[in-house]
């Protein structure tokens, strides 16, 4: 018995050192290894100019995160034609100042955005093992606490300082490089703020308005935007004619196992589609789906493992 115990003790020590090394890497190194992922989506009509979309998500900004602010600011050098922000920008009561500094170079670049739950409610300490039992919210109701973040200031900055357009349960259209793009979006499905029931009426109203403008062509493609990629939302977007869907929320799993991938998604999307570009199929139709792994984490869970923080440069090209 003593001999067996003697063999186990060194193994426990090795495992403890390995675990400490993994945690140090995840908390001190990888969560700051910001990367720009590049993808192409062939959805534009033949002969169209390419359109570069900078997809940003889940910054969870805290005021002291100067490296993240500088890196996002540097993305303006990519000269995107459009910025799409899929929410959870704030991660601290004073995070709005960090967002203003991070996005300072994007004034004049067209943009659209939706909110995530962390644009309304600040982070709280929680048992992160709960994520293995399912999403942290059923999507049926908002958290049972008062909103404690300056959402109005965030939205004023987006709409007034940057000139971006809200897609929180709204539709809109923008012409970029000669291509007219229709957008529709929802407020955060993760806390039940999405109003999918409004989309049909909003899109019908937009089509009726277009019918009175004979010189206005119909949109060449439609883009659906949401924070959390719940299946009910993705299915509705496909039904309503989305060619491309952009979402965030999942953090790509945040802590992944090499060779296995994400262990959780924090919504009901399949784990194989927790991040990156894929196809979402529903009712004999499909749309390209890009889920961003995001750029941040909760300040109470500042780790990423085998899942680098990211933004995505999505280039739309001709079919």
N, C-alpha and C positions, 0 to 999 in steps of 0.2 A: 504494500500500500504506500509506503514511504517513497519507494522508487517511482511509482506512477505519479505521485504528487510532485516529485522533483522534476519530472518531464513537463508537467502542465505549467509550472510556474514560469519558466522562460517563455513559453508560448503566450501566456497572458501578458507578459511584459512586451513582447513583440507586437501583439495586437493593440495594446494601449498606445505604444509609440506610433504605430501606423494610423490609428484613429486621431491622435493629436496632430499628426502631420497633415492628414486630410482636412481636419477642421481649420488648421492654420492656413492652408492653401485656399480653402473655400471662403474664409472670412477676411483674409488679409490681401490675397492676390487676385483670385479669379473674379470676384465680384467687381473688380476695377478694370478688368481686361475688356474694355468696350470694343465692340467690333461692328463693322458695317457689312451686312449681308447683302448681296446683289442677286436679283432674280429678274428674269424676263417673262412677260406674259403676252402671248400673241392674240390680241383681241381687237386691235384697231382695223378699220377698213383698209383695203389695199391702197397704197399710195400715201397713207397718213404719216406725218412726222412722228418719231418716237416721243413719248411723254415720260418724264422722270418724276416719280412720286416718292417722296421721303416719308416713310411710315414710322412714326414714333409712338411709343406706348410705355406705360408703367414706369415712369421716371421715379415715382415715390420720392420726390425731392425733399431733402432737408437742407437748411441754410448753409451748413458747413461743407457740403459736398461740392467743393470748388472744381475738383478734377472732372466730375460728371458735367458740370455746367460748361466748362471750357471745351470738353469734347463735343457736346451737342452744338455749341456755338460754331465749332470748326466745320460742321457738316454743311454750313452755308456755302463752303467752297465747292461742293458738289453741284451747285446751281440747279436745284430741283425746280421743276415747273409747278409743282403742287406739294403741299405738306398735308398729310392726313394724320391726325393725332387721335389715338383710340383710348385716351383716358388714363385715370390714376396718375395724374401729374403730381399731386401733392402727397407728401409723406410726413408732414410736420405742420404744426400750426403756423410756423413762419416760413414754410416752404415756397410760398408764392414769390418771394423776392428772388429765390434761386431760379424759379421758372422764368421770371422776367429777364434775368441775366443770361440764362441758357438760350432763350429764343430771341435775344435782342437783334441778331443779324437777319432774321427772317421777315422783317417788315417789308411789305411790298410783294412778297411771294404769296400767291393765292393759297388758301388753306381751308380745311374743314375739320371739325372736331366733334367728339362726343365725350360725355363725362363717364367716369367710373365711380364706384362707391367711395374710393379714397380721395375724390374731389369734393365730397360732402362731409365725410367722417374721418377723423384722425385715427392713427393706428392705436391699437390697445394690445396689451400683453395677453397671450392666449396659449393654450396647449396645442402646439403645431401637429401633434400626433392625431388630432381630430380630423385632419384632412384625409386620413386613410379611411375614415368612415363615410366620406362623401364631401360635396362642396360645403364651404363654410357658411353658405346661406342657400336656402332652397330657391331663392328668386321670387318667393311669394310675398315677401314683405321687407320693408326697410329695417335696419337695426333699431332696436328699442332704446335709443338714446338721442339726445339733441344733436343736430348738426353743429359741428364745432370748427369747420374750416371756412375760409373766406372765399366761398364759391363765386359770389358776385364779382369780387375783384379779379378772380381768375378769368371769368368770362368777359369782363370788360376789357381786360388785357388782350384776349384773343380777338374779340370783335372790333374794338376801337383802335388799339395800338397796332395790331397786326393786320386787321382787315379780314380775318377769317370768318367763316360762316358756321353757325351751330347746326348740327344734324340731330340734336336731341329730340327724337320723335318729330322729325321734319324732313322735308324734301327740298332740293335745290338743283340748280344747273349752273355749270361754268364752262365757258369755251376756252380751251387751252390748245395752242398751236394749231388752230383751225378746226379742232375736234370738239364738238359739243358733248359734254358728259353730264348725265343725270345722276344725282346722288340721292340716296335715302338712308336714314339712320334712326337709331333708337337710343334713348337714355339707358342707363346700365341695367341689363337684364338680371344681373346677379342679385340685385336688391329689389327686383320687381318694378322698376321704373320704366320699362319698355312698354310702348303702346302699339303693338303690332296691329291691333284692330283699327288704328287710324290710317295705316299706310295706304290701303286701297283707296280710301276717299281722297287722301292727299295727292296720290298719283293721278287719280281720275281728274281732280281739279286742275292739276298741272297740264294734263293733256287737253282739257277743255280750253284752258287759256291759250295753249299753243295753237289750237284750231282757229283762233281769231287772228293769228299772226301768220298770214300765208307765206311771208318771206322768211319764216323761222323754221329751220329743218328740225326734225325730231332728233333727240340725242343718239349719237352713234353707239354709245354703250352706257351701261348703268353700273354704278358702284354702290354696294351696301356697306355701311359702316356701323360697327357696334363695339362696345368694350368687351363683353364676355360672350364667347362663341357657344352659347347654348344651342342645342339642336333645333329647338322650336324657332329660334331666331334665324338660323341658317336656312332652315326649310322655307320659312316665310319669305326670306330674301330671294331665294331661288324661284319660288312661285311668282314673285313680283318682277322677275326678269333680270335679276342681278347677273352681270357677266363676271364681276370680280367682287369679292368680299374681303374686307380688312378688319381684323380684330386683334385683341391682346389678352390681358387678364391672366393667362395661365402661367406666366413666367417661364414657359417651356418646361415646366415641372420643377424648376429651380434647383433641386437636388436630384441628379440623375445617376444611374448606374451605367458605366461604360459597357457597351454591348447590349444593354437592355433598354436604356432610355429612361423616360419619365416614369415615376411611380404613381404620381397623382396629377390631375389636371385642374382641380378646383371647379369643375363644371362637368357636364355630361358628354363632352366631346371625346371621341376615342383617343387613347393615348398616342397612337401612331400619328395623329394630326395635331399634337399639342403645340407644335411650332413649325414654322417653315411653310413652304408652298405645297398645296395639294389640291385635289378636286373634291368638291362637295356635291354629291348627287342626291336628287330628290325629285320624285314624280316625273321620271323620264327626262329631266333636265339636269344640267350641272353648271357650276360656277367655279372659277379659280378662287381658292381660299388661302389667304396669307395670314397666319397667326404669328404675331411678334412675340418673341421670348422676353421682350422688354428690357429696360435699362436699369431697373432698380430692384429693391427689396424693402420689406418693412424694416424700420429701424430696430425692431425687436427680433428680427431674424435675418441679420446681415450676412448671409452666406449664399454662395452659388457653387455647385460642384458639377463638372461635366456639362455645364450649361452657361456659356458665357453671356453676359449682358449684350444686347444688340439693338441696333436700328436696322431698317431695311430700305435699300434703294430699289424700288420696283420700277422697272422700265417697261412701259406698255409699247408693244411694237405691232406692226401689221400682221394680219393672219397669213 
